[in-house]
Amino acid sequence: MQDQFKPSLWTRNPHLQTIFGSLKLRVGGKNEMTDVSEEMIVAAGDAHLLGYHSRQPGQQPKGLIILLHGWEGSADSTYILSTGRYFFRKGYDIFRLNLRDHGKSHGLNRGLFHGALTEETALAVDNITRLFPAGPSYLIGFSLGGNFALRIALNRFLPSPSRLREIFAVSPSLDPYKSTLAIDAGFPAYRRYFLAKWKRSLRKKQHCFPDLYRFDDILHHDTCMALTEAIMPYYTDWGSYLDYFQRYTLTGDVLASLALPVTIFTSEDDPVVAVDDFYRLPSNEYLRIHIQRYGGHCGFLDPFPWGCWYERRIAGIIENHENNA
C-alpha cells in the first residue's frame, strides 16, 4: 500500500487537485451504487435527515460505509459518489447521509442548519449503523463533514460501545473561523462557489418556511464572513459569530478525549484548511494523522483525475482490520 501521496509533477497544483476533486467527470460511467440506492429518512432525535442506502445485491456485505459530505455539498457530491462507488465495488453497503438543509432536505426540519449540530448528526449515524448490526461500520467525513465525524468520534452522543469500528476524516476543518477567512481571501472561485451555493440553500429554506425566514435583506453580502455575521440573528443561542464558530472548533486539546479510532488525511497545500492546526493536535492512542505535501482540499487524485489516493489508503486500513479480526 502506497503510504505517501506522490502525484505526477503536473498534477501537484493544489487548486487543480481541489477543483477536479469535485468535477463530475470523476464519476462518469456506470455507478452500481446509485443504481440500487434507496432514499431513507433517518430519525435524529427531534430532527430528520435524508440519506440513501445502497445494499449489496444477492450477497452478504463486508460491512457498512457511511459517507458525510462537506459544507454545501450533498449525498450526490462527486467525492461522495466516487468513494461510495469504490467501496460498493469492494463489497460494502453504502449509506450517503445529508446534513440538515443539504441535498433535497430543506423541508424536513423547521430549524436552520448550522455547523454545531453534532447531536442530531451523531444520532442519525448511530441509527444508520443499526441497518447492519452484524458487521463492522465505518464513517468517512469530508471537509466540514470531517469536522462532524471528529466530533462524533468523541462519542458524547453515541451508545457505548459504539457500532462504529473506525472514523476517517478527509481534509477536515479544525478551525471553521480560519477556514471561512481562507475561503474569502483565497482563490476567488472558492468564495463565489460557496456563496452561490449557500445563498441558493437559504432561498430554498425560505421557500419551505416563509413564516420563519426572510433572507432577502442579507443575500447581498459578497463574502462568507459577512453573510455569517448577518445571519447570526437567526441563531439565538449565540451572542456572536465568534461564539458560534467556537462551538465546533477542534484545535487545542479538544480531540484529546477521543473514544473511537480516527484517521485523518490532510495536506500541507490545502487552500481552505490550515495545516499548522494538525501539527499541534495532542497525541492520542486513537488518533492517526497522515499529512501529505500535496493533495489540495479533498483532492488526492492519482492517477489524475480518476484515481483517488485516500480511497486506497482507507481500503487498506479497513482490510487490515478485517484480517486481524
TIDREN-595174 format. One record per residue (C-alpha): residue number from 1; residue in one letter; x, z, y. Coordinates in steps of 0.5 Angstrom, whole numbers. Layout:
BEGIN
  pos  code     c1     c3     c2
  NUM     A      X      Z      Y
...
# end
This chain:
BEGIN
  pos  code     c1     c3     c2
    1     M      0      0      0
    2     Q      3     -2      7
    3     D      4      4     11
    4     Q      5      1     17
    5     F      1     -4     21
    6     K      6    -10     22
    7     P      2    -16     25
    8     S      6    -22     27
    9     L      9    -23     33
   10     W      4    -27     37
   11     T     -2    -22     35
   12     R      1    -16     38
   13     N     -2    -16     45
   14     P     -7    -10     45
   15     H    -12    -14     49
   16     L    -12    -19     43
   17     Q    -13    -14     38
   18     T    -18    -11     41
   19     I    -23    -17     43
   20     F    -22    -20     37
   21     G    -24    -14     33
   22     S    -31    -15     36
   23     L    -32    -22     35
   24     K    -37    -25     30
   25     L    -32    -30     28
   26     R    -29    -24     24
   27     V    -35    -23     19
   28     G    -37    -31     18
   29     G    -40    -33     12
   30     K    -43    -29      6
   31     N    -45    -22      7
   32     E    -47    -19      1
   33     M    -48    -12      4
   34     T    -53    -14      9
   35     D    -57    -19      4
   36     V    -59    -12      1
   37     S    -60     -8      6
   38     E    -66     -3      7
   39     E    -68     -1     14
   40     M    -69      7     14
   41     I    -71     12     19
   42     V    -67     19     18
   43     A    -69     26     19
   44     A    -64     29     24
   45     G    -67     36     26
   46     D    -72     34     31
   47     A    -70     27     32
   48     H    -70     21     28
   49     L    -64     16     27
   50     L    -64      9     25
   51     G    -60      6     19
   52     Y    -59      1     14
   53     H    -58      3      7
   54     S    -54     -2      2
   55     R    -55     -1     -5
   56     Q    -50     -4    -11
   57     P    -55     -9    -15
   58     G    -55     -7    -22
   59     Q    -49     -3    -22
   60     Q    -47      4    -21
   61     P    -44      5    -14
   62     K    -37      8    -14
   63     G    -39     12     -8
   64     L    -43     12     -1
   65     I    -39     10      5
   66     I    -43     12     12
   67     L    -41      8     18
   68     L    -42     10     25
   69     H    -41      6     31
   70     G    -38      7     38
   71     W    -41      7     45
   72     E    -46      2     46
   73     G    -44     -1     39
   74     S    -49     -1     33
   75     A    -50     -2     26
   76     D    -49     -9     27
   77     S    -43     -9     31
   78     T    -37    -13     28
   79     Y    -33     -8     26
   80     I    -38     -4     22
   81     L    -41    -11     19
   82     S    -33    -12     17
   83     T    -32     -5     14
   84     G    -38     -5     11
   85     R    -38    -11      7
   86     Y    -30    -10      5
   87     F    -33     -3      1
   88     F    -39     -6     -1
   89     R    -35    -11     -5
   90     K    -31     -6     -8
   91     G    -37     -3    -11
   92     Y    -39      2     -6
   93     D    -46      4     -3
   94     I    -46      3      5
   95     F    -50      6     10
   96     R    -50      4     17
   97     L    -52      9     22
   98     N    -54      8     29
   99     L    -53     14     34
  100     R    -59     15     38
  101     D    -61     10     43
  102     H    -57      5     40
  103     G    -59     -2     36
  104     K    -66     -2     36
  105     S    -68      5     36
  106     H    -69      7     43
  107     G    -77      8     42
  108     L    -75     13     36
  109     N    -74     19     41
  110     R    -76     21     48
  111     G    -70     24     50
  112     L    -64     20     52
  113     F    -57     19     49
  114     H    -51     23     51
  115     G    -44     24     48
  116     A    -45     31     46
  117     L    -51     30     41
  118     T    -47     33     35
  119     E    -52     37     31
  120     E    -57     31     30
  121     T    -52     26     28
  122     A    -49     31     23
  123     L    -56     33     20
  124     A    -57     26     19
  125     V    -50     25     16
  126     D    -52     30     11
  127     N    -59     27      9
  128     I    -56     21      8
  129     T    -51     24      3
  130     R    -57     26     -1
  131     L    -58     19     -2
  132     F    -52     19     -7
  133     P    -52     26    -10
  134     A    -48     25    -16
  135     G    -42     22    -13
  136     P    -37     22     -7
  137     S    -39     21      0
  138     Y    -34     19      6
  139     L    -36     18     13
  140     I    -32     13     18
  141     G    -33     13     25
  142     F    -30      8     30
  143     S    -28     10     38
  144     L    -34     15     40
  145     G    -37     15     33
  146     G    -30     17     31
  147     N    -30     23     36
  148     F    -37     24     33
  149     A    -34     24     26
  150     L    -29     29     28
  151     R    -34     34     31
  152     I    -38     33     24
  153     A    -31     35     21
  154     L    -31     42     24
  155     N    -37     43     19
  156     R    -41     47     24
  157     F    -48     44     22
  158     L    -47     42     15
  159     P    -48     46      9
  160     S    -42     49      5
  161     P    -40     46      1
  162     S    -41     39      5
  163     R    -42     33      0
  164     L    -37     29      5
  165     R    -30     28      1
  166     E    -26     26      7
  167     I    -28     23     14
  168     F    -24     18     17
  169     A    -24     16     25
  170     V    -21     10     28
  171     S    -19     10     35
  172     P    -23     16     36
  173     S    -23     18     44
  174     L    -21     25     44
  175     D    -22     26     52
  176     P    -28     22     54
  177     Y    -27     23     61
  178     K    -20     20     61
  179     S    -23     14     57
  180     T    -28     13     62
  181     L    -23     12     67
  182     A    -19      8     63
  183     I    -25      3     62
  184     D    -26      3     69
  185     A    -18      2     71
  186     G    -16     -3     66
  187     F    -17    -10     64
  188     P    -24    -12     68
  189     A    -27    -15     62
  190     Y    -28     -8     59
  191     R    -31     -5     65
  192     R    -36    -11     65
  193     Y    -37    -11     58
  194     F    -39     -3     57
  195     L    -43     -3     64
  196     A    -47     -9     62
  197     K    -49     -6     55
  198     W    -50      1     58
  199     K    -55     -2     63
  200     R    -59     -6     58
  201     S    -59      0     54
  202     L    -62      4     60
  203     R    -67     -1     61
  204     K    -70     -1     54
  205     K    -70      6     54
  206     Q    -74      6     61
  207     H    -79      1     58
  208     C    -80      5     52
  209     F    -82     11     56
  210     P    -84      9     63
  211     D    -87     16     64
  212     L    -80     19     63
  213     Y    -75     15     66
  214     R    -74     11     73
  215     F    -66      8     72
  216     D    -67      2     77
  217     D    -64      6     83
  218     I    -58      8     80
  219     L    -56      1     76
  220     H    -53     -2     82
  221     H    -47      2     80
  222     D    -41     -2     78
  223     T    -36      3     75
  224     C    -38      7     68
  225     M    -36     13     72
  226     A    -40     12     78
  227     L    -46     11     73
  228     T    -44     17     69
  229     E    -45     21     76
  230     A    -51     18     78
  231     I    -55     19     71
  232     M    -53     27     71
  233     P    -60     29     74
  234     Y    -63     27     67
  235     Y    -59     32     63
  236     T    -61     39     66
  237     D    -56     42     61
  238     W    -50     41     65
  239     G    -48     42     72
  240     S    -43     36     73
  241     Y    -41     30     69
  242     L    -34     34     68
  243     D    -38     40     64
  244     Y    -42     34     60
  245     F    -35     31     58
  246     Q    -32     37     56
  247     R    -38     38     51
  248     Y    -35     33     47
  249     T    -27     33     49
  250     L    -23     34     43
  251     T    -16     36     46
  252     G    -12     42     45
  253     D    -14     47     39
  254     V    -21     44     38
  255     L    -19     41     32
  256     A    -15     47     29
  257     S    -21     49     25
  258     L    -23     43     21
  259     A    -26     45     15
  260     L    -26     38     12
  261     P    -20     33     10
  262     V    -19     28     16
  263     T    -15     22     17
  264     I    -14     19     24
  265     F    -12     12     25
  266     T    -10     10     33
  267     S     -5      6     36
  268     E      0      7     42
  269     D     -2      1     46
  270     D    -10      3     45
  271     P    -12      1     52
  272     V    -18      6     52
  273     V    -15     12     49
  274     A     -9     16     51
  275     V     -4     16     45
  276     D     -1     23     48
  277     D     -7     27     46
  278     F     -6     25     39
  279     Y      1     28     39
  280     R     -1     34     42
  281     L     -6     36     36
  282     P     -5     42     32
  283     S     -2     42     25
  284     N     -7     43     20
  285     E     -7     42     13
  286     Y    -14     38     13
  287     L    -11     33     18
  288     R     -7     27     18
  289     I     -6     22     24
  290     H     -3     15     23
  291     I      0     13     30
  292     Q      2      6     30
  293     R      6      2     35
  294     Y      1     -4     35
  295     G     -7     -5     34
  296     G    -11     -4     40
  297     H    -17     -1     40
  298     C    -21     -1     34
  299     G    -17     -8     32
  300     F    -11     -7     27
  301     L    -12    -14     25
  302     D     -8    -17     20
  303     P     -8    -23     17
  304     F    -11    -24     24
  305     P    -16    -25     25
  306     W    -20    -24     19
  307     G    -16    -18     15
  308     C    -16    -11     17
  309     W    -10     -6     16
  310     Y    -15      0     17
  311     E    -20     -2     12
  312     R    -14     -3      7
  313     R    -11      4      8
  314     I    -18      7      8
  315     A    -19      4      1
  316     G    -12      6     -1
  317     I    -14     14      0
  318     I    -20     13     -3
  319     E    -17     10     -9
  320     N    -12     16     -9
  321     H    -18     21     -9
  322     E    -21     17    -15
  323     N    -15     17    -19
  324     N    -14     25    -18
  325     A    -21     27    -19
# end
